[in-house]
Amino acid sequence: MRMPDPEQGIIARRAEIARALNAIVPGEGVIWDDDELRVYESDGLTAYRQAPLIVVLPETTEQVSRVLAYCQAAGVKVVPRGAGTSLSGGALPLADGVLLAMAKFNRILDIDFDNRCAVVEPGVTNLGITQAVEHAGFYYAPDPSSQIACTIGGNVAENAGGVHCLKYGLTTNNLLGLEMVLIDGTVLTLGGKHLDSEGYDLLGLMTGSEGLLGVVTEVTVRLLRKPETARAVLLGFPSAEQAGDCVAAIIGAGIVPGGMEMMDRLAIHAADDFVQAGYPRDVEALLIVELDGPRVEVDDLISRVTGIAEAHGATTSRVSNSEAERDAFWAGRKAAFPAIGRISPDYYCMDGTIPRHKLPIVLERMREMSEKYGLRVANVFHAGDGNLHPLILYDANEPGELERTEEFGAEILKLCVEVGGVLTGEHGVGVEKRDLMGAMFTETDLKHQQRVKCAFDPDALLNPGKMFPELHRCAELGRIHVSGGKLPFPDLPRF
């Protein structure tokens, strides 16, 4: 008797799912050709690749609702994807799952200057929001380095930040409302144009949930007035420790810059070679400090910041005197990641956050780790809020280098937790930090977090394999199921 061919079974299953999805999203909205699927096999964490079973590209909330309802009924896993710029593997596909790509949700639906907000679809780019409102003197504050490409839906999923998050906050501080679709197809509206909402903070819960609870189909963001004046100060130091001490001193003096970024020698040279930013090349560390607000206030703060820097050993101090010069200061920092890509075949971008006063200690420990693992590391990070982005340089074609890089990265993240910090500041957990969650959370902590997932996704079909090192069955945890467009009052589990 001939045994069934597993590969033929997979092909038949794929064809069945594709037909069902094509009935919901007609035309070219469903992709299942092997060559075409290669486009989606990785996100920004390129060390890991996996082609999805099928890709579906819906255009309306109704289509998203029907796709998710079908997948739940058929027991099909779903991975939501924005622009694919995630650096933690948050959008890494599954071989047996549907990739729900939201690229066609790319419209700005409403700009409301009176209420200082905009309603956009999740596929609108981060920078696109600012470009749509800057003619009226407004902008959208969170500005990740990938802002030209990353989308607002992905920003919500990962709670993205950027160089100006020190003063103006992360994505969560700049959201007013969301429309989202649950795995059973239910469409929920959270928040709106009003400043705050009653009841549980489900808007806060969804921000940073990494596609594990629902799929965002509409976002209401806060718009800010462009400051009257913004000037940047370029500060060079003989050592990273002195630069770190200067960061702590500036914040300790009660000064909250619009942005405060730090780069080490390797990152300085790579960025300057790439965009000719005019950075000093004879320093070990560079700080970019931006002050914004009324002109008289900015002038006073610049004087105070340069004085603090001088007291901490700064050997270079330059103040921007025009918008073009300020943009040039930032150009190198914004291009730091691609700049590093020019000097190494591959790099692994980490994302941990530490207390500011621990910067000198952590930088010294990272230098020791670099020697231990025999791998270079370039440091580019949001110094003001302690969000580190060490870039470990490696060559994936060299046997053992990727594994050594992962060990190096894991040791950096464990160090962040050890000194009182956290595993991630804005990139999320995804698959990259999943197995390190135990370094920060107890088993009880993780089970409580999974109870929240069970409330929204009882069959664990949304982005499974991400965030949790071990996935418990909802029946074991005690399940609270969200459905029917409202939150019921079930018998709560006994903890």
N, C-alpha and C positions, 0 to 999 in steps of 0.2 A: 504494500500500500504506500502510495506517494505521500510524504509528509508535506503539510502546507508550507509555502514559501513566505517567511516573515516579511521580506521586502515587498512582495506582491500585496500582502495585507496592508502594509503602510501606504502603498500607492493607492490602493482602493479607498482606504480611509481618507487620504488627502483629497481624492477626487470627490468623495461624498461631502466633505466639509466645504470644499471649494464651490460645489454646486449650490449648497445651502446659502453660503455667503454671497454668491453672485446674484441670488434672487433678492437679496437685501440691498447690495451695493452693485448695481449693474455696470456694464461697460468694462472699463479697465480698472475697476476698483478692487479687484482681487488678483494677486500675483502668486503663482505657484510653480513657475518655471525655475528649475535649479539655478541656471545662470543668472536670472534676474533676482533671485533671492540672495545672491552673494552680496549685493549692495547693503543688505541689512544685517549681515552676520556679526557685526561688532558695533559697539559705540565708541566713545572716546577712550575707553580702557582697552586698547588694541591688543593687549597681551592675551585676551580671551576671545575666541571666535566660535560661533555656532549658527549655522543657517536655520531660520525658522521653518516650520512646517508650511505655513501659508502667511502671506501679508495681506491685510485688508486696509483700504484707505477710504473711510467714510467721509461724507461731506456735510452731514446734518446730525443734529442731536438725536433725531428719530432713528437714523441708521445706526448710530452708536448703541442706542437702547436695544434695538432689535438684534444687533450682533451679539451683545453681551447676554441677552436673554437666551438666544440660541445656544451660545457656548455653555451657559450654565445647564441648560436642559440636556445638552449632548455630552457634558462632562469634559469640555475642551478648555485647556489652559489658555490664558490671555496675558500677553506682555504689552502694556501701553508704551508708546514711543513718541517723543517729540522730534527734535532735530538730531538726536543721537550724539549730543556733545557730552553726555554723562561721563565722568571720569572714574566712577566707581562700579561700572558694569550694571547700572540700574536698568538699562534698556537691553541688556544681553538677551537674545532670543532663546527659545527652547525648541529642541528638535521635534517635540510632540505638541507644540503650542502655536496659537495664532498670534502674530505680531500686529497690534492695532496701531497703525501709524496715523498721527493726527496732523500731517503736513497740510492737508487741504482746508483745515480750519484756520484760515489766514486773514480774516477780515477784522478791521476795527469797526465795531458796531455803533459806538456812540462816544462822542467827546463832550463832556459837560464841564465847561470852565466855571460855571456858577457854583457847582458842587465840588470842583477840583478833582474830578475823577474821569476815567475812561472805561468803557466796556469793550473788551476785546475777546477774540477767539484764541484758544490756546496755542495755535500755530503761528501767531504774530511774533516776530522777533523782539527781543528785549530792546534793542536800539530803535526798532521801528516805532515803538510807542513814543519815545522822545522825539523822533523825527516828525511825527504827526502833530506834535503840539508845540514844538519849539518856536514856531512863528509867532505864537501868542505869549512867549516868555515863560513857558512851563516846561517841565521835564519829568521823567520817571527816574527815581533815585537809584535803586539797585542796579549796579553796572558790572556784572561779571566780565572777566577778560574776553570771554567768548560771546559778548553781547551782540556782535554783528550777525551771529549765526544762531545762538541758543534761543529757544522760544519760551514764552511766558508760562506755558503749561509745564514745561520741564523745570522752569524756575520754581514753580509752586511745588512740584513733586520733590525737589531736592532742597527747598528753602535757600535758594541761591543768594549770595551776598554781592561782593565786589569791592572796589577800592574805596567807595564812599559809604560803606556800611557802618563805619565807626560812628559817624554823626547821624546818619539818616536811616540806619537800620537795614535788616535783611528783608527778604521778600515778605515774610510774615508781618512785618511792621508797615508794609505798604499795600496790603490787600484789604479790600472792603467787602468783597463778595465773590462767591463761586456758584456756578451751576455744575453739577456732577451727576454721573450715571453709575448706579450700583450694578453689581454683577447680575442681578435678576432683571435689569432693564429699568428699574425705578429711577426717575429723574428727580433730584433734590436741588433746592435752591437754598444756599447758605449766605446770610448777610445781604448786602445790597449797597446802595449809595449812601445809606445812613452811616453814621460814625460807629455805632456799636449795635449789638443784637442781644436780645434776652436769651435766657436758657444756657445750655452747655455750649462751650466754645468749640463747636464742630469745625468752624473755619480754621481755627488754630490746629485742630487735630488733623485736618486734611493737608495742611501745609507741611511739607517734609515727609509725607507718608509714602513716597516713592512708588506710587502706583499700586500699592497693596490693598487699598480700601475702596477705590472707585476711579473713574476716568473723568477728568475735568473737561468740560465742553464750553465753558464761558468764564471769564475772569473780569472782575471789577477792581481796578487799581487806583491808588491814590496818586494824584498829580501834585507836584510842588512848584512853587514859583522859583525861577532861576535867581540865584543870589545877585545882589547889586554888584558885588565885586568878588572875584576869586583869583588868588595868586598862589603860586607854588614856590616852595623853597627847596633847593637841592643841597643836601648836606653830605659831605664825605668824611669818613672816619678811618683812622689807622687800624681799628679792630672792630669785629662784629660785636664784641662785648661792650665797647664804648657806645656804639650805636644803640644797642639794646638798653643800656642804662639811660641814654638820652630819651628814648621812647617813654620809659617809665617816669622820667623827670618831667616831661612835657605834660603828660596826663596828670601827674601828681600836682602840678601847678594849677590845675583847674582849667586847662586849655583843652578843648575838644575840636581837633581839626576836622575839616570836611573829609580828608583822607590822609593816611600816614602809612606809607609803604616802604619796605626794606628789601635790598638786594645785596648779595655778597659778590666777591670779586669775579667769580666764574660767570654769574648771571649778568653782571655789569658789562663785562667785555663782550659776551655773546649778544646782548641787546644792542650795545653801541655799534658793534660791527654790522648788525642787521639793519638798523634804521638810522644810524648816524645821529643819535640823540645829543651828542656833545657831552656825555657823562665823563667825569674825571676818571682816569684809568689807573691812577697811582694810589687808590684807596682800597681798603679791604671790605668796606661796607658803605652803602649809599642809602640815605633816607630821602624820600620825597614827602614833604609835608605841605598839604594844601589848606589854606585858611580862606574862609568865605564869609560874607555878610556885608554890612555897611562898610564903606571905604575906610572911615576913621577907625573902626574897630579892627579891620584887617591890618591896617598899618601898625597899630599898637601890638597886635598879636605876632606879627612878623618880627618886630623888634624883640619881643620877649622870647620867641622861639630861637632866633639866631643867638641871643645871649645865652640861653640854656645850652645850645649846641656847642658854643665856644667853651663853656665851662666844662663840657664833657669831652673836649679834645678834638672837635671838628677841625679838619684841615682845609676843607672846601665849604664855602657858603655862597650860594648864588640865588638871587630872588628873581622870579619872572617879572618882566616889565611890560609884557604884552600878552595878548591871548595866544598868539602864535608861539611865543616862547613857553608859555604854560603847557600848551599842547605838545610841544617838543619834549618837555620834561616827562610827560606822561606816555609819550609814544613808545619809549623803550620798555617801560613797565608793562604796558598793554600788549606788547609784542614779545614778552619774555619767553612764553612757552614755545611759539614757533622758532624763536631765536635759538633756544636750546636744541631744537630739532635739527638745526644746521650743523651742530658740532658733535652729535652723537647719533648712531643708527636708531636707537630707541631711548625713551626715557619713561620713567614711572613717576607720575605726579601724585604725591601724598597730600593729605588734608587732615591735620590735627590741630586742636586749639589748646592753648596753654594760658595760665595767668601771665600777664605782661612782665611782671618782675622776674619770671623764670627764664626769660629769653636768653640771657648770657649763659646760664647753666645748660640749657637744652642745646644751644648752638655748639658749645664745647663738646658735649656728649656726642653730637652728630658727627663732629670731626673725628672723634675717636672711632665711631662706628664705621666711618668711611674708610679708615685705615684697616680696620678689622676685616671688612668684606672686600677690600681692594676695588672699590667702586667710587667714582666721583659723585658728588652731590652738589647741586646748585640750589641756593636758597632764594626764593622769591615769595614774599608773604605780606599779609595785612598786619603790619606791626602794631597798629593801634588797638586792635582787638585780639591780638595774639593768635590769629589764624595762620598757621604755617603751611607753606606749599613747597616742601623739599622735592626737588626733581632729581631722582636717582638715574644716572646715565649708565646704560648697558647696551649690549649687542645680543639680540635674541638668537642670532646665528651661532654664537659661541656656546658650546655645551655647558650647561650648569649656570650660566649667567642670570637667566630669568629667575631660577629658583633662589639664587643668592640674593638677587634684588628683592624678591618677595620677603625673604627673611630679614633683610635690612629694613624694609618698609615696615614690617610688623614690629620690629624692635623700636623704631621711631614712634609708632603709635602707642605702644605700651609705655614708652617713656612719657608721652604726653599725659596719659592717665596717671602715671606714677607721680608726676609733679602737680597734680590737681586739675588737669585739663580733661578734654574729652576726645573721642576717636575721630569726630568729624565736625567741621565748622560749616561747610556749605556743599560739599560734594555728595553727601549721603553715604549710606552703608553699602547698599548693593550687594555684589558678591565679593568685592575687594576686602571689606572689613567684617563681613558676616561672621567668620570664624574667630574674630577677635572680640565679639560682643561680650563674651564671658569675662574679659579683662576689666570691663566697666560695670556690667550688670550681674546681679545674682540670678540664680535659676528662678527664684520667685519673681524678680523684676521682669524677666523675659516672658514668663507665663502670663503675667498680667498684661503685658503688651500684646501677646497673642490672643488674649481674650477680646481685646478691642478689634483685632483683625477678624476674629470669628463672628463678631457682631455684624460686620459688614460683608464678609466673604466666608460663609460657613463651610464651603467645600474647598477652600484654599486654591481657587482657580486663578486669582489675580496675582500675577508676578511671583509665582512660587519659587522658592530657592533663593530669594533675596532676603537680606536683613537678619533672619533668624538662623542661628547655627543648628538648631534642632527644631523641627516643626511638629508640634503635638496635635493630635486629633482634637477637634473642637468638643467632641463628646466627652473627652477626658478632662477638659478644662472647665466645662460648663458653658453652654452657648447662649448668647443673646443675639437674636437674629433681627437685623434691620430690613424691613420690606414694606411694600404697600404704600410707599410715600410718606410714612409717618413712623415715629419711634414708639413702639408699643411698651407696655409695662408688664414684662413677663416675670415669671418667678426667677429671682436673681440667684445665681449659684452661691453656694456657701464656700467661703474661702477659709 
